Amino acid sequence: MKHKTTKLYLSPQNIVVLKHLRDIGPMTQLNAQVNFGIANLPARINELRTMGEPIKTQVKVENFHKYASYSL
């Protein structure tokens, strides 16, 4: 029986996210959306984790608003 293999590749958005995390530092959903037009950062983070990137999530609270900050 043959198994289907899915090739994992870095999409242009994944490249932007990974480069930012490596070169600049933590990234939030707001930062990704405003600066790079990435509407669904958690999906990009999940894809990068699936590819083996050790991305950490830190939940932060400011002015009663909770958000995630992602970093390497």
Predicted model as a PDB file, atoms N, CA, C, CB and O in Angstrom, pLDDT in the B-factor column:
MODEL        1                                                                  
ATOM      1  N   MET A   1       0.840  -1.180   0.000  1.00 48.00           N  
ATOM      2  CA  MET A   1       0.000   0.000   0.000  1.00 48.00           C  
ATOM      3  C   MET A   1       0.885   1.242   0.000  1.00 48.00           C  
ATOM      4  CB  MET A   1      -0.956  -0.001   1.216  1.00 48.00           C  
ATOM      5  O   MET A   1       1.825   1.348   0.787  1.00 48.00           O  
ATOM      6  N   LYS A   2       0.577   2.160  -0.875  1.00 53.00           N  
ATOM      7  CA  LYS A   2       1.341   3.398  -0.959  1.00 53.00           C  
ATOM      8  C   LYS A   2       0.726   4.447  -0.047  1.00 53.00           C  
ATOM      9  CB  LYS A   2       1.398   3.911  -2.411  1.00 53.00           C  
ATOM     10  O   LYS A   2      -0.494   4.539   0.088  1.00 53.00           O  
ATOM     11  N   HIS A   3       1.583   5.226   0.566  1.00 48.00           N  
ATOM     12  CA  HIS A   3       1.134   6.334   1.399  1.00 48.00           C  
ATOM     13  C   HIS A   3       1.311   7.626   0.619  1.00 48.00           C  
ATOM     14  CB  HIS A   3       1.914   6.384   2.747  1.00 48.00           C  
ATOM     15  O   HIS A   3       2.325   7.833  -0.048  1.00 48.00           O  
ATOM     16  N   LYS A   4       0.330   8.474   0.710  1.00 50.00           N  
ATOM     17  CA  LYS A   4       0.459   9.789   0.094  1.00 50.00           C  
ATOM     18  C   LYS A   4       1.351  10.641   0.980  1.00 50.00           C  
ATOM     19  CB  LYS A   4      -0.936  10.462  -0.115  1.00 50.00           C  
ATOM     20  O   LYS A   4       1.202  10.650   2.202  1.00 50.00           O  
ATOM     21  N   THR A   5       2.250  11.334   0.377  1.00 47.00           N  
ATOM     22  CA  THR A   5       3.082  12.258   1.134  1.00 47.00           C  
ATOM     23  C   THR A   5       2.721  13.675   0.730  1.00 47.00           C  
ATOM     24  CB  THR A   5       4.592  11.982   0.900  1.00 47.00           C  
ATOM     25  O   THR A   5       2.508  13.975  -0.444  1.00 47.00           O  
ATOM     26  N   THR A   6       2.658  14.520   1.713  1.00 53.00           N  
ATOM     27  CA  THR A   6       2.360  15.919   1.456  1.00 53.00           C  
ATOM     28  C   THR A   6       3.655  16.693   1.556  1.00 53.00           C  
ATOM     29  CB  THR A   6       1.293  16.471   2.447  1.00 53.00           C  
ATOM     30  O   THR A   6       4.335  16.647   2.581  1.00 53.00           O  
ATOM     31  N   LYS A   7       3.993  17.394   0.514  1.00 58.00           N  
ATOM     32  CA  LYS A   7       5.190  18.230   0.552  1.00 58.00           C  
ATOM     33  C   LYS A   7       4.878  19.504   1.324  1.00 58.00           C  
ATOM     34  CB  LYS A   7       5.690  18.562  -0.885  1.00 58.00           C  
ATOM     35  O   LYS A   7       3.902  20.202   1.044  1.00 58.00           O  
ATOM     36  N   LEU A   8       5.716  19.784   2.286  1.00 65.00           N  
ATOM     37  CA  LEU A   8       5.561  21.015   3.043  1.00 65.00           C  
ATOM     38  C   LEU A   8       6.501  22.049   2.442  1.00 65.00           C  
ATOM     39  CB  LEU A   8       5.851  20.794   4.565  1.00 65.00           C  
ATOM     40  O   LEU A   8       7.684  21.784   2.232  1.00 65.00           O  
ATOM     41  N   TYR A   9       5.970  23.206   2.174  1.00 78.00           N  
ATOM     42  CA  TYR A   9       6.793  24.266   1.622  1.00 78.00           C  
ATOM     43  C   TYR A   9       6.457  25.565   2.338  1.00 78.00           C  
ATOM     44  CB  TYR A   9       6.581  24.401   0.091  1.00 78.00           C  
ATOM     45  O   TYR A   9       5.389  25.718   2.929  1.00 78.00           O  
ATOM     46  N   LEU A  10       7.379  26.473   2.268  1.00 87.00           N  
ATOM     47  CA  LEU A  10       7.168  27.770   2.891  1.00 87.00           C  
ATOM     48  C   LEU A  10       6.423  28.682   1.928  1.00 87.00           C  
ATOM     49  CB  LEU A  10       8.508  28.402   3.314  1.00 87.00           C  
ATOM     50  O   LEU A  10       6.925  29.026   0.859  1.00 87.00           O  
ATOM     51  N   SER A  11       5.234  29.060   2.324  1.00 92.00           N  
ATOM     52  CA  SER A  11       4.469  30.021   1.532  1.00 92.00           C  
ATOM     53  C   SER A  11       5.108  31.395   1.717  1.00 92.00           C  
ATOM     54  CB  SER A  11       2.953  30.036   1.953  1.00 92.00           C  
ATOM     55  O   SER A  11       5.893  31.585   2.646  1.00 92.00           O  
ATOM     56  N   PRO A  12       4.793  32.341   0.865  1.00 94.00           N  
ATOM     57  CA  PRO A  12       5.344  33.694   1.042  1.00 94.00           C  
ATOM     58  C   PRO A  12       5.040  34.267   2.433  1.00 94.00           C  
ATOM     59  CB  PRO A  12       4.785  34.632  -0.033  1.00 94.00           C  
ATOM     60  O   PRO A  12       5.890  34.934   3.022  1.00 94.00           O  
ATOM     61  N   GLN A  13       3.837  34.013   2.961  1.00 95.00           N  
ATOM     62  CA  GLN A  13       3.517  34.522   4.302  1.00 95.00           C  
ATOM     63  C   GLN A  13       4.340  33.814   5.367  1.00 95.00           C  
ATOM     64  CB  GLN A  13       2.021  34.351   4.599  1.00 95.00           C  
ATOM     65  O   GLN A  13       4.786  34.445   6.325  1.00 95.00           O  
ATOM     66  N   ASN A  14       4.545  32.503   5.208  1.00 95.00           N  
ATOM     67  CA  ASN A  14       5.375  31.778   6.173  1.00 95.00           C  
ATOM     68  C   ASN A  14       6.807  32.288   6.170  1.00 95.00           C  
ATOM     69  CB  ASN A  14       5.357  30.282   5.872  1.00 95.00           C  
ATOM     70  O   ASN A  14       7.446  32.366   7.219  1.00 95.00           O  
ATOM     71  N   ILE A  15       7.303  32.631   5.007  1.00 95.00           N  
ATOM     72  CA  ILE A  15       8.661  33.178   4.902  1.00 95.00           C  
ATOM     73  C   ILE A  15       8.741  34.504   5.659  1.00 95.00           C  
ATOM     74  CB  ILE A  15       9.066  33.376   3.410  1.00 95.00           C  
ATOM     75  O   ILE A  15       9.699  34.739   6.394  1.00 95.00           O  
ATOM     76  N   VAL A  16       7.745  35.365   5.483  1.00 96.00           N  
ATOM     77  CA  VAL A  16       7.721  36.660   6.178  1.00 96.00           C  
ATOM     78  C   VAL A  16       7.693  36.454   7.689  1.00 96.00           C  
ATOM     79  CB  VAL A  16       6.499  37.496   5.732  1.00 96.00           C  
ATOM     80  O   VAL A  16       8.444  37.097   8.424  1.00 96.00           O  
ATOM     81  N   VAL A  17       6.824  35.554   8.149  1.00 97.00           N  
ATOM     82  CA  VAL A  17       6.692  35.309   9.591  1.00 97.00           C  
ATOM     83  C   VAL A  17       8.006  34.761  10.157  1.00 97.00           C  
ATOM     84  CB  VAL A  17       5.528  34.319   9.874  1.00 97.00           C  
ATOM     85  O   VAL A  17       8.495  35.254  11.173  1.00 97.00           O  
ATOM     86  N   LEU A  18       8.571  33.757   9.512  1.00 96.00           N  
ATOM     87  CA  LEU A  18       9.803  33.144  10.007  1.00 96.00           C  
ATOM     88  C   LEU A  18      10.961  34.128  10.005  1.00 96.00           C  
ATOM     89  CB  LEU A  18      10.160  31.928   9.169  1.00 96.00           C  
ATOM     90  O   LEU A  18      11.748  34.165  10.950  1.00 96.00           O  
ATOM     91  N   LYS A  19      11.069  34.922   8.954  1.00 96.00           N  
ATOM     92  CA  LYS A  19      12.141  35.930   8.893  1.00 96.00           C  
ATOM     93  C   LYS A  19      11.982  36.951  10.019  1.00 96.00           C  
ATOM     94  CB  LYS A  19      12.138  36.648   7.519  1.00 96.00           C  
ATOM     95  O   LYS A  19      12.966  37.328  10.655  1.00 96.00           O  
ATOM     96  N   HIS A  20      10.764  37.395  10.267  1.00 97.00           N  
ATOM     97  CA  HIS A  20      10.515  38.350  11.348  1.00 97.00           C  
ATOM     98  C   HIS A  20      10.891  37.744  12.694  1.00 97.00           C  
ATOM     99  CB  HIS A  20       9.039  38.789  11.357  1.00 97.00           C  
ATOM    100  O   HIS A  20      11.566  38.385  13.500  1.00 97.00           O  
ATOM    101  N   LEU A  21      10.457  36.516  12.936  1.00 97.00           N  
ATOM    102  CA  LEU A  21      10.757  35.866  14.211  1.00 97.00           C  
ATOM    103  C   LEU A  21      12.257  35.690  14.406  1.00 97.00           C  
ATOM    104  CB  LEU A  21      10.059  34.512  14.293  1.00 97.00           C  
ATOM    105  O   LEU A  21      12.764  35.874  15.513  1.00 97.00           O  
ATOM    106  N   ARG A  22      12.966  35.338  13.349  1.00 96.00           N  
ATOM    107  CA  ARG A  22      14.417  35.120  13.449  1.00 96.00           C  
ATOM    108  C   ARG A  22      15.193  36.428  13.552  1.00 96.00           C  
ATOM    109  CB  ARG A  22      14.912  34.331  12.246  1.00 96.00           C  
ATOM    110  O   ARG A  22      16.109  36.541  14.366  1.00 96.00           O  
ATOM    111  N   ASP A  23      14.837  37.410  12.740  1.00 97.00           N  
ATOM    112  CA  ASP A  23      15.645  38.625  12.632  1.00 97.00           C  
ATOM    113  C   ASP A  23      15.212  39.746  13.568  1.00 97.00           C  
ATOM    114  CB  ASP A  23      15.605  39.121  11.231  1.00 97.00           C  
ATOM    115  O   ASP A  23      16.054  40.521  14.023  1.00 97.00           O  
ATOM    116  N   ILE A  24      13.927  39.851  13.864  1.00 97.00           N  
ATOM    117  CA  ILE A  24      13.423  40.980  14.640  1.00 97.00           C  
ATOM    118  C   ILE A  24      12.962  40.563  16.021  1.00 97.00           C  
ATOM    119  CB  ILE A  24      12.289  41.650  13.908  1.00 97.00           C  
ATOM    120  O   ILE A  24      13.288  41.219  17.011  1.00 97.00           O  
ATOM    121  N   GLY A  25      12.203  39.473  16.098  1.00 97.00           N  
ATOM    122  CA  GLY A  25      11.741  38.991  17.391  1.00 97.00           C  
ATOM    123  C   GLY A  25      10.262  38.672  17.393  1.00 97.00           C  
ATOM    124  O   GLY A  25       9.691  38.359  16.348  1.00 97.00           O  
ATOM    125  N   PRO A  26       9.632  38.748  18.566  1.00 97.00           N  
ATOM    126  CA  PRO A  26       8.240  38.334  18.722  1.00 97.00           C  
ATOM    127  C   PRO A  26       7.274  39.031  17.760  1.00 97.00           C  
ATOM    128  CB  PRO A  26       7.802  38.590  20.130  1.00 97.00           C  
ATOM    129  O   PRO A  26       7.494  40.160  17.322  1.00 97.00           O  
ATOM    130  N   MET A  27       6.199  38.307  17.453  1.00 98.00           N  
ATOM    131  CA  MET A  27       5.189  38.815  16.533  1.00 98.00           C  
ATOM    132  C   MET A  27       3.803  38.537  17.120  1.00 98.00           C  
ATOM    133  CB  MET A  27       5.340  38.166  15.120  1.00 98.00           C  
ATOM    134  O   MET A  27       3.559  37.479  17.700  1.00 98.00           O  
ATOM    135  N   THR A  28       2.906  39.508  16.959  1.00 97.00           N  
ATOM    136  CA  THR A  28       1.523  39.353  17.402  1.00 97.00           C  
ATOM    137  C   THR A  28       0.600  39.392  16.182  1.00 97.00           C  
ATOM    138  CB  THR A  28       1.137  40.466  18.427  1.00 97.00           C  
ATOM    139  O   THR A  28       1.014  39.756  15.081  1.00 97.00           O  
ATOM    140  N   GLN A  29      -0.648  39.012  16.404  1.00 96.00           N  
ATOM    141  CA  GLN A  29      -1.632  39.048  15.315  1.00 96.00           C  
ATOM    142  C   GLN A  29      -1.780  40.461  14.763  1.00 96.00           C  
ATOM    143  CB  GLN A  29      -2.996  38.527  15.802  1.00 96.00           C  
ATOM    144  O   GLN A  29      -1.825  40.660  13.549  1.00 96.00           O  
ATOM    145  N   LEU A  30      -1.855  41.438  15.658  1.00 95.00           N  
ATOM    146  CA  LEU A  30      -2.004  42.832  15.220  1.00 95.00           C  
ATOM    147  C   LEU A  30      -0.809  43.265  14.382  1.00 95.00           C  
ATOM    148  CB  LEU A  30      -2.166  43.768  16.433  1.00 95.00           C  
ATOM    149  O   LEU A  30      -0.974  43.889  13.333  1.00 95.00           O  
ATOM    150  N   ASN A  31       0.398  42.934  14.845  1.00 96.00           N  
ATOM    151  CA  ASN A  31       1.615  43.264  14.111  1.00 96.00           C  
ATOM    152  C   ASN A  31       1.608  42.616  12.728  1.00 96.00           C  
ATOM    153  CB  ASN A  31       2.853  42.819  14.901  1.00 96.00           C  
ATOM    154  O   ASN A  31       1.944  43.257  11.733  1.00 96.00           O  
ATOM    155  N   ALA A  32       1.226  41.346  12.674  1.00 97.00           N  
ATOM    156  CA  ALA A  32       1.216  40.619  11.402  1.00 97.00           C  
ATOM    157  C   ALA A  32       0.199  41.215  10.433  1.00 97.00           C  
ATOM    158  CB  ALA A  32       0.909  39.136  11.638  1.00 97.00           C  
ATOM    159  O   ALA A  32       0.467  41.341   9.238  1.00 97.00           O  
ATOM    160  N   GLN A  33      -0.966  41.578  10.955  1.00 97.00           N  
ATOM    161  CA  GLN A  33      -2.028  42.100  10.093  1.00 97.00           C  
ATOM    162  C   GLN A  33      -1.712  43.510   9.601  1.00 97.00           C  
ATOM    163  CB  GLN A  33      -3.362  42.097  10.839  1.00 97.00           C  
ATOM    164  O   GLN A  33      -1.852  43.800   8.413  1.00 97.00           O  
ATOM    165  N   VAL A  34      -1.290  44.376  10.499  1.00 97.00           N  
ATOM    166  CA  VAL A  34      -1.037  45.778  10.130  1.00 97.00           C  
ATOM    167  C   VAL A  34       0.192  45.917   9.237  1.00 97.00           C  
ATOM    168  CB  VAL A  34      -0.858  46.631  11.386  1.00 97.00           C  
ATOM    169  O   VAL A  34       0.158  46.630   8.234  1.00 97.00           O  
ATOM    170  N   ASN A  35       1.266  45.243   9.598  1.00 96.00           N  
ATOM    171  CA  ASN A  35       2.527  45.446   8.880  1.00 96.00           C  
ATOM    172  C   ASN A  35       2.732  44.548   7.664  1.00 96.00           C  
ATOM    173  CB  ASN A  35       3.652  45.239   9.813  1.00 96.00           C  
ATOM    174  O   ASN A  35       3.450  44.911   6.733  1.00 96.00           O  
ATOM    175  N   PHE A  36       2.092  43.357   7.674  1.00 97.00           N  
ATOM    176  CA  PHE A  36       2.360  42.408   6.597  1.00 97.00           C  
ATOM    177  C   PHE A  36       1.115  41.900   5.880  1.00 97.00           C  
ATOM    178  CB  PHE A  36       3.108  41.251   7.140  1.00 97.00           C  
ATOM    179  O   PHE A  36       1.229  41.135   4.923  1.00 97.00           O  
ATOM    180  N   GLY A  37      -0.068  42.308   6.323  1.00 97.00           N  
ATOM    181  CA  GLY A  37      -1.298  41.869   5.686  1.00 97.00           C  
ATOM    182  C   GLY A  37      -1.628  40.402   5.929  1.00 97.00           C  
ATOM    183  O   GLY A  37      -2.362  39.790   5.152  1.00 97.00           O  
ATOM    184  N   ILE A  38      -1.091  39.843   6.998  1.00 97.00           N  
ATOM    185  CA  ILE A  38      -1.345  38.440   7.331  1.00 97.00           C  
ATOM    186  C   ILE A  38      -2.547  38.392   8.265  1.00 97.00           C  
ATOM    187  CB  ILE A  38      -0.084  37.764   7.990  1.00 97.00           C  
ATOM    188  O   ILE A  38      -2.460  38.795   9.425  1.00 97.00           O  
ATOM    189  N   ALA A  39      -3.676  37.893   7.747  1.00 96.00           N  
ATOM    190  CA  ALA A  39      -4.923  37.931   8.503  1.00 96.00           C  
ATOM    191  C   ALA A  39      -5.052  36.801   9.522  1.00 96.00           C  
ATOM    192  CB  ALA A  39      -6.082  37.881   7.557  1.00 96.00           C  
ATOM    193  O   ALA A  39      -5.777  36.949  10.506  1.00 96.00           O  
ATOM    194  N   ASN A  40      -4.368  35.679   9.312  1.00 96.00           N  
ATOM    195  CA  ASN A  40      -4.517  34.535  10.208  1.00 96.00           C  
ATOM    196  C   ASN A  40      -3.150  34.040  10.673  1.00 96.00           C  
ATOM    197  CB  ASN A  40      -5.290  33.399   9.511  1.00 96.00           C  
ATOM    198  O   ASN A  40      -2.685  32.987  10.238  1.00 96.00           O  
ATOM    199  N   LEU A  41      -2.516  34.795  11.547  1.00 97.00           N  
ATOM    200  CA  LEU A  41      -1.190  34.431  12.043  1.00 97.00           C  
ATOM    201  C   LEU A  41      -1.178  33.073  12.740  1.00 97.00           C  
ATOM    202  CB  LEU A  41      -0.688  35.494  12.995  1.00 97.00           C  
ATOM    203  O   LEU A  41      -0.239  32.308  12.518  1.00 97.00           O  
ATOM    204  N   PRO A  42      -2.169  32.727  13.574  1.00 97.00           N  
ATOM    205  CA  PRO A  42      -2.116  31.406  14.219  1.00 97.00           C  
ATOM    206  C   PRO A  42      -2.029  30.243  13.222  1.00 97.00           C  
ATOM    207  CB  PRO A  42      -3.337  31.221  15.094  1.00 97.00           C  
ATOM    208  O   PRO A  42      -1.383  29.235  13.510  1.00 97.00           O  
ATOM    209  N   ALA A  43      -2.659  30.369  12.077  1.00 96.00           N  
ATOM    210  CA  ALA A  43      -2.566  29.319  11.054  1.00 96.00           C  
ATOM    211  C   ALA A  43      -1.149  29.229  10.497  1.00 96.00           C  
ATOM    212  CB  ALA A  43      -3.566  29.587   9.912  1.00 96.00           C  
ATOM    213  O   ALA A  43      -0.631  28.132  10.289  1.00 96.00           O  
ATOM    214  N   ARG A  44      -0.520  30.380  10.256  1.00 96.00           N  
ATOM    215  CA  ARG A  44       0.859  30.374   9.754  1.00 96.00           C  
ATOM    216  C   ARG A  44       1.799  29.777  10.804  1.00 96.00           C  
ATOM    217  CB  ARG A  44       1.312  31.813   9.378  1.00 96.00           C  
ATOM    218  O   ARG A  44       2.710  29.023  10.464  1.00 96.00           O  
ATOM    219  N   ILE A  45       1.579  30.112  12.074  1.00 97.00           N  
ATOM    220  CA  ILE A  45       2.402  29.573  13.167  1.00 97.00           C  
ATOM    221  C   ILE A  45       2.241  28.054  13.225  1.00 97.00           C  
ATOM    222  CB  ILE A  45       2.008  30.219  14.536  1.00 97.00           C  
ATOM    223  O   ILE A  45       3.224  27.329  13.385  1.00 97.00           O  
ATOM    224  N   ASN A  46       1.010  27.575  13.096  1.00 96.00           N  
ATOM    225  CA  ASN A  46       0.756  26.139  13.107  1.00 96.00           C  
ATOM    226  C   ASN A  46       1.484  25.441  11.957  1.00 96.00           C  
ATOM    227  CB  ASN A  46      -0.749  25.866  13.024  1.00 96.00           C  
ATOM    228  O   ASN A  46       2.073  24.378  12.151  1.00 96.00           O  
ATOM    229  N   GLU A  47       1.447  26.027  10.776  1.00 94.00           N  
ATOM    230  CA  GLU A  47       2.149  25.445   9.632  1.00 94.00           C  
ATOM    231  C   GLU A  47       3.652  25.379   9.888  1.00 94.00           C  
ATOM    232  CB  GLU A  47       1.867  26.258   8.361  1.00 94.00           C  
ATOM    233  O   GLU A  47       4.289  24.369   9.589  1.00 94.00           O  
ATOM    234  N   LEU A  48       4.216  26.443  10.436  1.00 95.00           N  
ATOM    235  CA  LEU A  48       5.648  26.462  10.722  1.00 95.00           C  
ATOM    236  C   LEU A  48       6.008  25.440  11.800  1.00 95.00           C  
ATOM    237  CB  LEU A  48       6.085  27.865  11.158  1.00 95.00           C  
ATOM    238  O   LEU A  48       7.053  24.795  11.713  1.00 95.00           O  
ATOM    239  N   ARG A  49       5.162  25.288  12.803  1.00 95.00           N  
ATOM    240  CA  ARG A  49       5.406  24.263  13.838  1.00 95.00           C  
ATOM    241  C   ARG A  49       5.362  22.868  13.230  1.00 95.00           C  
ATOM    242  CB  ARG A  49       4.363  24.374  14.979  1.00 95.00           C  
ATOM    243  O   ARG A  49       6.164  22.006  13.590  1.00 95.00           O  
ATOM    244  N   THR A  50       4.434  22.644  12.314  1.00 93.00           N  
ATOM    245  CA  THR A  50       4.331  21.351  11.634  1.00 93.00           C  
ATOM    246  C   THR A  50       5.613  21.036  10.875  1.00 93.00           C  
ATOM    247  CB  THR A  50       3.133  21.340  10.674  1.00 93.00           C  
ATOM    248  O   THR A  50       5.987  19.872  10.731  1.00 93.00           O  
ATOM    249  N   MET A  51       6.284  22.078  10.389  1.00 92.00           N  
ATOM    250  CA  MET A  51       7.545  21.915   9.665  1.00 92.00           C  
ATOM    251  C   MET A  51       8.734  21.793  10.610  1.00 92.00           C  
ATOM    252  CB  MET A  51       7.759  23.084   8.719  1.00 92.00           C  
ATOM    253  O   MET A  51       9.869  21.623  10.165  1.00 92.00           O  
ATOM    254  N   GLY A  52       8.475  21.881  11.922  1.00 92.00           N  
ATOM    255  CA  GLY A  52       9.551  21.669  12.887  1.00 92.00           C  
ATOM    256  C   GLY A  52      10.112  22.904  13.545  1.00 92.00           C  
ATOM    257  O   GLY A  52      11.062  22.796  14.320  1.00 92.00           O  
ATOM    258  N   GLU A  53       9.570  24.070  13.271  1.00 94.00           N  
ATOM    259  CA  GLU A  53      10.071  25.292  13.902  1.00 94.00           C  
ATOM    260  C   GLU A  53       9.619  25.330  15.368  1.00 94.00           C  
ATOM    261  CB  GLU A  53       9.570  26.560  13.135  1.00 94.00           C  
ATOM    262  O   GLU A  53       8.439  25.124  15.651  1.00 94.00           O  
ATOM    263  N   PRO A  54      10.538  25.588  16.294  1.00 96.00           N  
ATOM    264  CA  PRO A  54      10.212  25.589  17.727  1.00 96.00           C  
ATOM    265  C   PRO A  54       9.633  26.925  18.200  1.00 96.00           C  
ATOM    266  CB  PRO A  54      11.457  25.260  18.540  1.00 96.00           C  
ATOM    267  O   PRO A  54      10.265  27.634  18.983  1.00 96.00           O  
ATOM    268  N   ILE A  55       8.457  27.261  17.736  1.00 97.00           N  
ATOM    269  CA  ILE A  55       7.848  28.556  18.048  1.00 97.00           C  
ATOM    270  C   ILE A  55       7.111  28.465  19.377  1.00 97.00           C  
ATOM    271  CB  ILE A  55       6.881  29.003  16.918  1.00 97.00           C  
ATOM    272  O   ILE A  55       6.323  27.548  19.611  1.00 97.00           O  
ATOM    273  N   LYS A  56       7.387  29.438  20.242  1.00 98.00           N  
ATOM    274  CA  LYS A  56       6.757  29.507  21.559  1.00 98.00           C  
ATOM    275  C   LYS A  56       5.611  30.520  21.519  1.00 98.00           C  
ATOM    276  CB  LYS A  56       7.798  29.893  22.655  1.00 98.00           C  
ATOM    277  O   LYS A  56       5.642  31.487  20.759  1.00 98.00           O  
ATOM    278  N   THR A  57       4.607  30.274  22.351  1.00 98.00           N  
ATOM    279  CA  THR A  57       3.478  31.189  22.487  1.00 98.00           C  
ATOM    280  C   THR A  57       3.460  31.732  23.905  1.00 98.00           C  
ATOM    281  CB  THR A  57       2.134  30.485  22.144  1.00 98.00           C  
ATOM    282  O   THR A  57       3.539  30.975  24.873  1.00 98.00           O  
ATOM    283  N   GLN A  58       3.356  33.037  24.018  1.00 97.00           N  
ATOM    284  CA  GLN A  58       3.206  33.676  25.322  1.00 97.00           C  
ATOM    285  C   GLN A  58       1.908  34.476  25.286  1.00 97.00           C  
ATOM    286  CB  GLN A  58       4.444  34.595  25.669  1.00 97.00           C  
ATOM    287  O   GLN A  58       1.728  35.349  24.436  1.00 97.00           O  
ATOM    288  N   VAL A  59       1.011  34.172  26.211  1.00 96.00           N  
ATOM    289  CA  VAL A  59      -0.249  34.902  26.285  1.00 96.00           C  
ATOM    290  C   VAL A  59      -0.040  36.118  27.177  1.00 96.00           C  
ATOM    291  CB  VAL A  59      -1.404  33.995  26.825  1.00 96.00           C  
ATOM    292  O   VAL A  59       0.453  36.002  28.299  1.00 96.00           O  
ATOM    293  N   LYS A  60      -0.418  37.274  26.670  1.00 95.00           N  
ATOM    294  CA  LYS A  60      -0.247  38.536  27.395  1.00 95.00           C  
ATOM    295  C   LYS A  60      -1.601  39.193  27.604  1.00 95.00           C  
ATOM    296  CB  LYS A  60       0.707  39.490  26.632  1.00 95.00           C  
ATOM    297  O   LYS A  60      -2.544  38.949  26.852  1.00 95.00           O  
ATOM    298  N   VAL A  61      -1.690  40.029  28.631  1.00 95.00           N  
ATOM    299  CA  VAL A  61      -2.913  40.773  28.921  1.00 95.00           C  
ATOM    300  C   VAL A  61      -2.547  42.237  29.105  1.00 95.00           C  
ATOM    301  CB  VAL A  61      -3.639  40.210  30.189  1.00 95.00           C  
ATOM    302  O   VAL A  61      -1.680  42.577  29.910  1.00 95.00           O  
ATOM    303  N   GLU A  62      -3.214  43.096  28.353  1.00 92.00           N  
ATOM    304  CA  GLU A  62      -3.027  44.547  28.459  1.00 92.00           C  
ATOM    305  C   GLU A  62      -4.389  45.205  28.402  1.00 92.00           C  
ATOM    306  CB  GLU A  62      -2.096  45.094  27.328  1.00 92.00           C  
ATOM    307  O   GLU A  62      -5.166  44.948  27.482  1.00 92.00           O  
ATOM    308  N   ASN A  63      -4.682  46.039  29.358  1.00 92.00           N  
ATOM    309  CA  ASN A  63      -5.963  46.759  29.384  1.00 92.00           C  
ATOM    310  C   ASN A  63      -7.153  45.822  29.183  1.00 92.00           C  
ATOM    311  CB  ASN A  63      -5.977  47.844  28.308  1.00 92.00           C  
ATOM    312  O   ASN A  63      -8.073  46.118  28.420  1.00 92.00           O  
ATOM    313  N   PHE A  64      -7.117  44.698  29.874  1.00 93.00           N  
ATOM    314  CA  PHE A  64      -8.185  43.697  29.835  1.00 93.00           C  
ATOM    315  C   PHE A  64      -8.317  42.981  28.492  1.00 93.00           C  
ATOM    316  CB  PHE A  64      -9.488  44.349  30.169  1.00 93.00           C  
ATOM    317  O   PHE A  64      -9.315  42.300  28.259  1.00 93.00           O  
ATOM    318  N   HIS A  65      -7.338  43.120  27.611  1.00 92.00           N  
ATOM    319  CA  HIS A  65      -7.337  42.417  26.326  1.00 92.00           C  
ATOM    320  C   HIS A  65      -6.250  41.352  26.357  1.00 92.00           C  
ATOM    321  CB  HIS A  65      -7.113  43.407  25.134  1.00 92.00           C  
ATOM    322  O   HIS A  65      -5.104  41.624  26.715  1.00 92.00           O  
ATOM    323  N   LYS A  66      -6.626  40.138  25.979  1.00 95.00           N  
ATOM    324  CA  LYS A  66      -5.686  39.032  25.959  1.00 95.00           C  
ATOM    325  C   LYS A  66      -5.237  38.778  24.518  1.00 95.00           C  
ATOM    326  CB  LYS A  66      -6.322  37.758  26.577  1.00 95.00           C  
ATOM    327  O   LYS A  66      -6.060  38.770  23.602  1.00 95.00           O  
ATOM    328  N   TYR A  67      -3.940  38.573  24.320  1.00 95.00           N  
ATOM    329  CA  TYR A  67      -3.421  38.276  22.978  1.00 95.00           C  
ATOM    330  C   TYR A  67      -2.195  37.393  23.076  1.00 95.00           C  
ATOM    331  CB  TYR A  67      -3.082  39.573  22.218  1.00 95.00           C  
ATOM    332  O   TYR A  67      -1.570  37.302  24.133  1.00 95.00           O  
ATOM    333  N   ALA A  68      -1.850  36.746  21.982  1.00 97.00           N  
ATOM    334  CA  ALA A  68      -0.698  35.855  21.929  1.00 97.00           C  
ATOM    335  C   ALA A  68       0.468  36.566  21.261  1.00 97.00           C  
ATOM    336  CB  ALA A  68      -1.043  34.552  21.177  1.00 97.00           C  
ATOM    337  O   ALA A  68       0.307  37.312  20.295  1.00 97.00           O  
ATOM    338  N   SER A  69       1.647  36.305  21.813  1.00 97.00           N  
ATOM    339  CA  SER A  69       2.892  36.789  21.214  1.00 97.00           C  
ATOM    340  C   SER A  69       3.717  35.552  20.886  1.00 97.00           C  
ATOM    341  CB  SER A  69       3.676  37.782  22.181  1.00 97.00           C  
ATOM    342  O   SER A  69       3.950  34.707  21.751  1.00 97.00           O  
ATOM    343  N   TYR A  70       4.163  35.445  19.626  1.00 98.00           N  
ATOM    344  CA  TYR A  70       4.895  34.273  19.180  1.00 98.00           C  
ATOM    345  C   TYR A  70       6.382  34.628  19.034  1.00 98.00           C  
ATOM    346  CB  TYR A  70       4.315  33.738  17.839  1.00 98.00           C  
ATOM    347  O   TYR A  70       6.732  35.710  18.563  1.00 98.00           O  
ATOM    348  N   SER A  71       7.244  33.694  19.446  1.00 97.00           N  
ATOM    349  CA  SER A  71       8.682  33.920  19.344  1.00 97.00           C  
ATOM    350  C   SER A  71       9.411  32.596  19.141  1.00 97.00           C  
ATOM    351  CB  SER A  71       9.210  34.637  20.601  1.00 97.00           C  
ATOM    352  O   SER A  71       8.845  31.520  19.336  1.00 97.00           O  
ATOM    353  N   LEU A  72      10.664  32.698  18.751  1.00 95.00           N  
ATOM    354  CA  LEU A  72      11.513  31.497  18.622  1.00 95.00           C  
ATOM    355  C   LEU A  72      12.307  31.317  19.893  1.00 95.00           C  
ATOM    356  CB  LEU A  72      12.470  31.601  17.396  1.00 95.00           C  
ATOM    357  O   LEU A  72      13.086  30.371  20.006  1.00 95.00           O  
TER     358      LEU A  72                                                      
ENDMDL                                                                          
END                                                                             
